Amino acid sequence: MALWQKFWLLLSVIWVVVSGLNAATILAFSEEPEKAWRPIVLALAVPAAAYLLAWLWFRWRTKR
């Protein structure tokens, strides 16, 4: 596993935990639980986009 993948995995786990806590807090204390969807979607979309961008970047750099 490449170093960038290890960093991505570490930061993704931190991101998902913090986003999950944010969504849980909204669900527990807010009168509008539909607001919890945004952190849940971002918890999944941001790490996926970051992986895609990093993968493309390192693929482009190794071809040069």
C-alpha positions as CSV (number, residue, x, y, z in Angstrom):
1,M,0.0,0.0,0.0
2,A,1.4,3.4,-1.0
3,L,2.1,6.1,1.5
4,W,-0.6,8.4,0.1
5,Q,-3.2,5.6,0.5
6,K,-2.2,5.2,4.1
7,F,-2.6,8.9,4.7
8,W,-5.9,8.9,2.8
9,L,-7.2,6.0,4.9
10,L,-6.2,7.7,8.2
11,L,-7.8,11.0,7.2
12,S,-10.9,9.3,5.9
13,V,-11.5,7.4,9.1
14,I,-11.1,10.7,11.1
15,W,-13.5,12.5,8.6
16,V,-16.1,9.8,8.8
17,V,-16.0,9.6,12.6
18,V,-16.3,13.4,12.9
19,S,-19.1,13.6,10.4
20,G,-20.9,10.7,12.1
21,L,-20.7,12.5,15.4
22,N,-22.1,15.6,13.8
23,A,-25.0,13.8,12.3
24,A,-25.7,12.0,15.6
25,T,-25.7,15.3,17.4
26,I,-28.1,16.7,14.9
27,L,-30.4,13.7,15.2
28,A,-30.3,13.8,19.0
29,F,-30.8,17.4,19.7
30,S,-32.4,19.1,16.6
31,E,-36.0,19.4,16.0
32,E,-35.3,19.0,12.3
33,P,-33.7,15.6,11.8
34,E,-33.6,16.0,8.0
35,K,-30.6,18.3,8.5
36,A,-28.5,15.3,9.4
37,W,-28.5,14.1,5.7
38,R,-25.9,16.7,4.7
39,P,-23.1,15.4,7.1
40,I,-24.0,11.8,6.2
41,V,-23.6,12.5,2.5
42,L,-20.4,14.5,3.0
43,A,-19.0,11.7,5.1
44,L,-19.2,9.4,2.1
45,A,-18.6,11.8,-0.8
46,V,-15.5,13.7,0.4
47,P,-13.2,10.7,1.1
48,A,-14.3,9.2,-2.3
49,A,-13.5,12.4,-4.1
50,A,-10.2,12.8,-2.3
51,Y,-9.2,9.2,-3.3
52,L,-10.2,9.8,-6.9
53,L,-8.2,13.0,-7.1
54,A,-5.1,11.5,-5.4
55,W,-5.3,8.4,-7.6
56,L,-5.5,10.5,-10.7
57,W,-2.6,12.8,-9.5
58,F,-0.2,9.9,-8.8
59,R,-1.2,8.1,-12.0
60,W,-0.5,11.3,-14.0
61,R,2.8,11.8,-12.2
62,T,4.1,8.3,-12.8
63,K,3.3,8.5,-16.6
64,R,5.5,11.5,-17.0
